[in-house]
Amino acid sequence: MKNFFKSRTPAYPLSVQAALTGLFSALTIALTIIIQIPVPATSGYINIGDAAVMLSGLLFGPVVGGVAGGLGSALADIISGYAFYSPWTFIIKGLEGFLAGLISRRDRFTYLDLIACFIVAGPWMITGYFMVESLLFSIAAAAVELPLNVVQFTVGGLIAIPVSIGARKVTGQLNTIKDR
């Protein structure tokens, strides 16, 4: 189990990981706030913050991804006047970033990792909000936001994946399938 987490967490000093967590929390807040499309049925909103949540996990592992994704998204809810969502957002987005980080390996990062991230982290976020909105409002209201959450995560992935590929190429950490 120790090797499992070690292969997914960069060997940065704790101070660097704390700085990266703060930086990506701020990026998550900024991307969440910059574009907000209200959804009246659930009193929520759609945003592009998932790009930063996924990116933090893909580049820096499950701890930075989980903390930055959860904290940044929850703070964005509070700042934007959606504080009633913030505890749920902290858990849902935190696990989204954590899952993205678990999938992203430091020693062997391939395009398949990106696809796996999209298949695992995205449906978690979509399902998490569907469950919360079903409890807070109704299944019908949650169903209204369901396709919008799919679009939100897809757009976030379409931003995060090319950026993470570029960052990995620059640092020499991206392997293609044939390089294995």
C-alpha positions in Angstrom: 0.0 0.0 0.0 2.9 2.3 0.7 4.2 1.9 -2.8 0.7 2.5 -4.2 0.5 6.0 -2.7 4.2 6.7 -3.3 3.8 6.2 -7.0 1.0 8.7 -7.1 2.4 11.4 -4.9 5.2 13.7 -6.0 8.3 13.6 -3.7 8.1 17.3 -2.9 8.8 18.7 0.5 5.8 19.3 2.7 6.2 23.1 2.3 6.1 22.7 -1.5 3.0 20.5 -1.3 1.3 23.1 1.0 2.2 25.9 -1.4 0.8 23.9 -4.4 -2.4 23.1 -2.4 -2.9 26.9 -1.7 -2.1 27.8 -5.3 -4.5 25.2 -6.7 -7.2 26.1 -4.2 -7.0 29.7 -5.4 -7.1 28.5 -9.0 -10.1 26.4 -8.2 -11.9 29.4 -6.6 -11.0 31.6 -9.6 -12.3 29.2 -12.2 -15.4 28.4 -10.2 -16.3 32.0 -9.8 -15.3 33.4 -13.2 -18.2 31.6 -15.1 -21.3 30.7 -13.1 -24.5 29.7 -14.8 -27.4 29.6 -12.3 -29.7 26.5 -12.1 -32.9 27.7 -10.5 -34.3 24.1 -9.9 -31.5 23.3 -7.4 -30.5 26.9 -6.4 -27.0 25.9 -7.6 -24.8 26.8 -10.5 -22.6 25.3 -13.3 -19.0 26.4 -13.6 -15.6 25.5 -15.0 -13.9 24.8 -11.6 -13.7 21.1 -12.4 -10.8 21.9 -14.6 -8.7 23.0 -11.7 -9.9 20.2 -9.5 -8.9 17.6 -12.0 -5.7 19.4 -12.9 -4.5 19.5 -9.3 -5.0 15.8 -8.9 -3.6 14.8 -12.2 -0.4 16.9 -11.7 0.2 16.7 -8.0 -1.5 13.5 -6.6 -4.4 12.6 -4.4 -3.5 14.8 -1.4 -3.1 18.1 -3.2 -5.9 17.2 -5.6 -8.3 16.3 -2.8 -7.5 19.2 -0.5 -7.3 21.9 -3.2 -10.4 20.6 -5.0 -12.5 20.4 -1.9 -11.3 23.5 -0.2 -11.2 25.7 -3.3 -14.6 24.6 -4.4 -16.2 25.0 -1.0 -14.7 28.5 -0.5 -16.0 29.4 -4.0 -19.5 28.4 -2.9 -19.2 30.5 0.3 -17.8 33.6 -1.6 -20.5 33.3 -4.3 -23.4 33.1 -1.9 -24.1 29.3 -2.1 -22.8 28.5 1.4 -25.5 25.9 2.0 -23.7 23.8 -0.7 -20.2 24.2 0.7 -20.1 21.2 3.1 -21.4 18.9 0.3 -19.1 20.5 -2.3 -16.1 20.1 0.0 -16.7 16.3 0.1 -17.8 15.8 -3.5 -15.0 18.0 -5.1 -12.5 16.8 -2.6 -13.1 13.2 -3.6 -13.1 14.2 -7.3 -9.6 15.7 -6.9 -8.5 12.8 -4.7 -9.7 10.2 -7.3 -8.0 12.1 -10.1 -4.8 12.0 -8.1 -5.1 8.3 -7.3 -5.4 7.5 -11.0 -2.5 9.7 -12.0 0.8 7.9 -11.5 4.1 9.7 -11.1 6.3 6.9 -12.6 4.1 5.9 -15.6 1.6 8.5 -16.8 -0.2 7.6 -20.1 -3.2 8.8 -22.0 -5.1 5.8 -20.5 -4.7 7.5 -17.1 -6.5 10.5 -18.5 -9.3 8.4 -19.8 -9.6 6.5 -16.5 -9.7 9.8 -14.6 -12.5 10.9 -16.9 -14.4 7.7 -16.3 -14.0 7.6 -12.5 -13.7 11.2 -11.2 -16.4 12.7 -13.4 -19.2 10.2 -12.6 -18.4 10.5 -8.9 -19.0 14.3 -9.1 -22.1 13.9 -11.1 -23.5 11.2 -8.8 -22.5 13.0 -5.7 -24.4 16.2 -6.6 -27.4 14.1 -7.9 -27.6 12.4 -4.5 -27.3 15.7 -2.5 -29.8 17.6 -4.7 -32.2 14.7 -4.5 -32.1 14.9 -0.7 -32.2 18.7 -0.5 -34.8 19.3 -3.2 -36.3 16.4 -5.1 -35.3 13.8 -7.6 -37.0 15.8 -10.3 -34.9 18.9 -9.5 -31.7 16.9 -9.3 -32.6 15.4 -12.7 -32.7 18.9 -14.2 -29.1 19.6 -13.1 -27.8 16.1 -14.0 -27.1 16.8 -17.7 -25.7 20.2 -16.8 -23.2 18.5 -14.4 -22.2 16.2 -17.2 -21.5 19.2 -19.4 -19.6 20.9 -16.5 -17.3 17.9 -16.0 -16.8 17.4 -19.7 -15.8 21.0 -20.2 -13.5 20.8 -17.1 -11.9 17.7 -18.6 -11.5 19.3 -22.0 -9.5 22.0 -20.2 -7.6 20.0 -17.7 -6.5 17.1 -19.9 -4.6 19.1 -22.6 -3.1 21.3 -19.8 -1.9 18.3 -17.9 -0.5 16.7 -21.1 1.4 19.9 -21.8 2.7 20.1 -18.3 3.8 16.5 -18.4 5.5 16.9 -21.8 7.4 19.9 -20.6 8.6 18.0 -17.5 9.2 14.8 -19.5 6.7 12.8 -17.4 4.3 11.8 -20.2 4.7 8.4 -21.7 2.6 7.1 -24.6 1.2 3.6 -24.6 4.0 2.3 -26.9 6.7 3.7 -24.6 5.8 1.2 -21.9 
